[in-house]
């Protein structure tokens, strides 16, 4: 179960297309995916060097990171790590 989640935008250069990204992390517990709370930030991920660092605490062996730009959540990656750097490519 995810006990804590956060997101930190890293802004190398300000762009005109800043949008709000919202993240959730899923953790498999007893065969069911349990979702974290949502966290959000605003960043222009189309600008080279701009990224969002999503980080969390959880007990699972595999986590799923999801992002929404306002129209549902899309799976970005599955990872065993407790962080993910979103550069907007996914």
Z-matrix of the N, CA and C atoms (Angstrom, degrees):
N
C 1 1.446
C 2 1.535 1 108.98
N 3 1.305 2 116.55 1 137.77
C 4 1.458 3 121.97 2 179.25
C 5 1.522 4 108.37 3 -77.23
N 6 1.337 5 116.02 4 122.34
C 7 1.460 6 119.16 5 -178.51
C 8 1.522 7 112.65 6 -99.44
N 9 1.331 8 116.28 7 -15.83
C 10 1.463 9 119.29 8 -178.86
C 11 1.520 10 108.32 9 -159.82
N 12 1.343 11 117.24 10 142.70
C 13 1.456 12 121.63 11 178.04
C 14 1.524 13 108.60 12 -145.06
N 15 1.329 14 116.05 13 145.06
C 16 1.458 15 121.13 14 178.38
C 17 1.511 16 110.20 15 -150.25
N 18 1.329 17 116.17 16 164.98
C 19 1.463 18 121.29 17 175.90
C 20 1.516 19 108.27 18 -142.36
N 21 1.325 20 115.43 19 139.19
C 22 1.455 21 121.33 20 179.55
C 23 1.527 22 108.39 21 -130.21
N 24 1.343 23 117.77 22 117.55
C 25 1.459 24 118.55 23 175.78
C 26 1.524 25 110.40 24 -76.06
N 27 1.322 26 115.94 25 140.04
C 28 1.461 27 122.50 26 173.68
C 29 1.526 28 105.44 27 -114.32
N 30 1.319 29 116.27 28 113.85
C 31 1.458 30 121.35 29 -173.12
C 32 1.526 31 109.31 30 -111.29
N 33 1.347 32 115.59 31 107.31
C 34 1.459 33 121.33 32 178.31
C 35 1.522 34 110.33 33 -81.17
N 36 1.338 35 115.71 34 -34.66
C 37 1.458 36 120.98 35 -178.91
C 38 1.524 37 108.55 36 -153.21
N 39 1.294 38 116.69 37 137.54
C 40 1.468 39 121.26 38 -179.97
C 41 1.523 40 108.79 39 -75.76
N 42 1.320 41 115.56 40 134.18
C 43 1.457 42 121.15 41 178.44
C 44 1.515 43 110.31 42 -120.48
N 45 1.305 44 115.27 43 165.24
C 46 1.466 45 120.68 44 -177.94
C 47 1.521 46 112.58 45 -79.48
N 48 1.338 47 117.44 46 -15.16
C 49 1.456 48 120.47 47 -173.09
C 50 1.510 49 114.62 48 -103.62
N 51 1.315 50 118.31 49 35.25
C 52 1.461 51 119.89 50 -179.33
C 53 1.520 52 110.60 51 -59.79
N 54 1.322 53 115.49 52 131.71
C 55 1.466 54 121.61 53 177.05
C 56 1.518 55 108.87 54 -131.78
N 57 1.309 56 114.63 55 163.04
C 58 1.464 57 120.74 56 -179.93
C 59 1.525 58 108.34 57 -91.15
N 60 1.323 59 115.60 58 128.16
C 61 1.456 60 121.63 59 174.41
C 62 1.523 61 108.29 60 -112.17
N 63 1.326 62 115.49 61 136.86
C 64 1.456 63 121.93 62 178.81
C 65 1.521 64 107.74 63 -120.77
N 66 1.316 65 116.09 64 136.71
C 67 1.466 66 121.90 65 -174.96
C 68 1.519 67 111.09 66 -123.28
N 69 1.339 68 114.20 67 150.23
C 70 1.457 69 123.22 68 169.75
C 71 1.519 70 106.71 69 -139.61
N 72 1.325 71 116.24 70 151.50
C 73 1.460 72 121.35 71 176.72
C 74 1.517 73 107.97 72 -122.64
N 75 1.328 74 115.56 73 133.21
C 76 1.452 75 121.91 74 177.41
C 77 1.519 76 110.64 75 -102.89
N 78 1.312 77 116.01 76 143.04
C 79 1.463 78 124.00 77 -178.43
C 80 1.526 79 107.15 78 -130.76
N 81 1.323 80 117.19 79 128.12
C 82 1.452 81 120.24 80 179.80
C 83 1.526 82 110.04 81 -80.01
N 84 1.340 83 116.25 82 120.18
C 85 1.463 84 122.88 83 179.00
C 86 1.521 85 107.68 84 -130.35
N 87 1.335 86 116.90 85 120.34
C 88 1.467 87 123.10 86 179.94
C 89 1.524 88 111.47 87 51.54
N 90 1.336 89 116.49 88 41.75
C 91 1.460 90 121.43 89 176.34
C 92 1.513 91 115.24 90 79.77
N 93 1.324 92 117.71 91 1.69
C 94 1.466 93 121.27 92 179.19
C 95 1.519 94 109.64 93 -121.92
N 96 1.329 95 115.39 94 141.45
C 97 1.454 96 119.66 95 178.07
C 98 1.524 97 109.83 96 -82.36
N 99 1.332 98 115.10 97 123.83
C 100 1.459 99 120.75 98 176.40
C 101 1.515 100 107.64 99 -107.06
N 102 1.331 101 116.28 100 130.66
C 103 1.454 102 121.63 101 -173.80
C 104 1.523 103 111.45 102 -97.27
N 105 1.319 104 115.18 103 145.20
C 106 1.454 105 122.16 104 175.33
C 107 1.522 106 110.31 105 -76.09
N 108 1.317 107 115.47 106 173.80
C 109 1.461 108 120.72 107 167.87
C 110 1.524 109 108.00 108 -66.85
N 111 1.325 110 116.47 109 165.50
C 112 1.459 111 121.69 110 177.00
C 113 1.525 112 110.07 111 -87.58
N 114 1.343 113 116.06 112 143.66
C 115 1.463 114 122.68 113 170.27
C 116 1.518 115 107.26 114 -129.96
N 117 1.343 116 116.62 115 148.01
C 118 1.459 117 120.77 116 -175.83
C 119 1.511 118 111.53 117 -137.08
N 120 1.322 119 115.03 118 157.89
C 121 1.458 120 122.46 119 171.36
C 122 1.527 121 107.92 120 -155.11
N 123 1.317 122 116.06 121 169.07
C 124 1.459 123 121.80 122 178.55
C 125 1.517 124 108.51 123 -118.44
N 126 1.338 125 115.88 124 128.13
C 127 1.447 126 121.55 125 -177.45
C 128 1.526 127 107.61 126 -160.68
N 129 1.334 128 117.46 127 153.89
C 130 1.456 129 122.33 128 174.88
C 131 1.518 130 108.10 129 -99.89
N 132 1.333 131 116.35 130 92.81
C 133 1.453 132 121.03 131 -176.27
C 134 1.527 133 112.99 132 -74.62
N 135 1.345 134 118.46 133 -4.17
C 136 1.464 135 120.75 134 175.98
C 137 1.524 136 111.62 135 -81.38
N 138 1.337 137 117.93 136 -11.25
C 139 1.463 138 122.33 137 178.64
C 140 1.524 139 108.81 138 -88.02
N 141 1.350 140 116.60 139 127.74
C 142 1.464 141 121.03 140 178.65
C 143 1.523 142 110.57 141 -55.35
N 144 1.314 143 115.68 142 132.50
C 145 1.464 144 121.67 143 178.71
C 146 1.509 145 114.19 144 94.90
N 147 1.322 146 118.75 145 -18.67
C 148 1.463 147 121.38 146 177.14
C 149 1.526 148 109.21 147 -81.70
N 150 1.322 149 116.93 148 129.92
C 151 1.459 150 122.57 149 179.02
C 152 1.522 151 109.12 150 -144.55
N 153 1.315 152 115.75 151 164.28
C 154 1.463 153 122.53 152 171.22
C 155 1.520 154 107.53 153 -118.76
N 156 1.328 155 116.01 154 128.34
C 157 1.455 156 121.62 155 177.04
C 158 1.530 157 107.74 156 -97.52
N 159 1.328 158 115.88 157 112.23
C 160 1.464 159 121.99 158 177.60
C 161 1.534 160 106.35 159 -100.10
N 162 1.332 161 116.96 160 130.02
C 163 1.463 162 120.61 161 -177.86
C 164 1.523 163 109.00 162 -138.98
N 165 1.323 164 115.96 163 152.95
C 166 1.462 165 120.65 164 -175.31
C 167 1.523 166 110.51 165 -156.62
N 168 1.334 167 114.46 166 168.56
C 169 1.465 168 122.92 167 170.87
C 170 1.513 169 107.14 168 -119.24
N 171 1.308 170 115.37 169 131.38
C 172 1.460 171 120.00 170 179.19
C 173 1.509 172 110.31 171 -158.47
N 174 1.316 173 115.41 172 167.37
C 175 1.451 174 120.91 173 -175.64
C 176 1.521 175 112.96 174 -104.71
N 177 1.303 176 117.53 175 -5.37
C 178 1.456 177 120.73 176 -175.64
C 179 1.511 178 113.78 177 -76.13
N 180 1.332 179 115.08 178 168.09
C 181 1.461 180 121.42 179 177.22
C 182 1.530 181 110.70 180 -93.57
N 183 1.334 182 116.52 181 -19.92
C 184 1.457 183 121.50 182 -178.87
C 185 1.526 184 108.71 183 -140.92
N 186 1.319 185 115.28 184 132.58
C 187 1.458 186 121.46 185 -179.08
C 188 1.529 187 109.46 186 -121.27
N 189 1.305 188 116.31 187 149.82
C 190 1.464 189 122.51 188 175.56
C 191 1.521 190 108.42 189 -116.78
N 192 1.338 191 116.19 190 128.23
C 193 1.457 192 121.96 191 -178.77
C 194 1.519 193 108.47 192 -105.26
N 195 1.341 194 115.37 193 128.61
C 196 1.463 195 122.58 194 -178.85
C 197 1.523 196 109.88 195 -119.62
N 198 1.339 197 116.47 196 147.13
C 199 1.470 198 121.74 197 176.71
C 200 1.523 199 109.12 198 -131.43
N 201 1.328 200 114.64 199 143.63
C 202 1.464 201 121.73 200 174.21
C 203 1.521 202 108.90 201 -128.36
N 204 1.314 203 115.51 202 138.12
C 205 1.463 204 121.78 203 171.06
C 206 1.520 205 109.46 204 -107.15
N 207 1.315 206 116.50 205 19.94
C 208 1.452 207 121.14 206 176.02
C 209 1.513 208 115.42 207 117.47
N 210 1.330 209 117.73 208 -7.83
C 211 1.466 210 119.08 209 -178.08
C 212 1.530 211 111.03 210 -130.71
N 213 1.302 212 117.26 211 61.24
C 214 1.456 213 121.96 212 -179.73
C 215 1.513 214 111.58 213 87.56
N 216 1.314 215 116.33 214 166.64
C 217 1.459 216 122.03 215 -177.60
C 218 1.524 217 110.42 216 -101.30
N 219 1.339 218 115.55 217 137.18
C 220 1.461 219 122.65 218 175.96
C 221 1.523 220 109.07 219 -113.71
N 222 1.328 221 116.05 220 139.34
C 223 1.457 222 121.30 221 177.16
C 224 1.522 223 109.36 222 -70.25
N 225 1.342 224 116.92 223 124.86
C 226 1.465 225 121.94 224 177.84
C 227 1.516 226 111.67 225 -93.68
N 228 1.334 227 116.49 226 -44.73
C 229 1.460 228 120.03 227 -175.51
C 230 1.514 229 110.60 228 -164.95
N 231 1.331 230 115.10 229 163.12
C 232 1.458 231 123.22 230 167.09
C 233 1.526 232 105.96 231 -115.63
N 234 1.315 233 117.25 232 136.77
C 235 1.460 234 121.01 233 -175.84
C 236 1.514 235 111.10 234 -150.41
N 237 1.327 236 115.39 235 152.68
C 238 1.466 237 121.39 236 172.56
C 239 1.525 238 110.34 237 -92.72
N 240 1.323 239 116.76 238 -8.55
C 241 1.462 240 122.32 239 179.80
C 242 1.528 241 110.44 240 -76.02
N 243 1.336 242 116.64 241 170.09
C 244 1.467 243 120.81 242 177.26
C 245 1.522 244 110.99 243 -108.83
N 246 1.333 245 115.57 244 24.99
C 247 1.467 246 120.61 245 175.40
C 248 1.519 247 109.41 246 -156.73
N 249 1.319 248 115.44 247 160.00
C 250 1.463 249 121.36 248 178.08
C 251 1.523 250 107.57 249 -148.25
N 252 1.325 251 116.42 250 134.44
C 253 1.468 252 121.16 251 176.69
C 254 1.516 253 107.72 252 -102.03
N 255 1.340 254 114.92 253 116.28
C 256 1.464 255 121.79 254 -179.20
C 257 1.534 256 108.40 255 -98.27
N 258 1.326 257 115.00 256 113.42
C 259 1.457 258 120.67 257 176.86
C 260 1.520 259 111.95 258 -99.71
N 261 1.337 260 116.16 259 4.08
C 262 1.450 261 120.90 260 178.06
C 263 1.507 262 114.47 261 87.77
N 264 1.333 263 117.75 262 0.85
C 265 1.468 264 121.58 263 -177.28
C 266 1.520 265 112.99 264 -77.13
N 267 1.309 266 117.16 265 -25.21
C 268 1.465 267 120.52 266 -175.47
C 269 1.505 268 112.30 267 -79.53
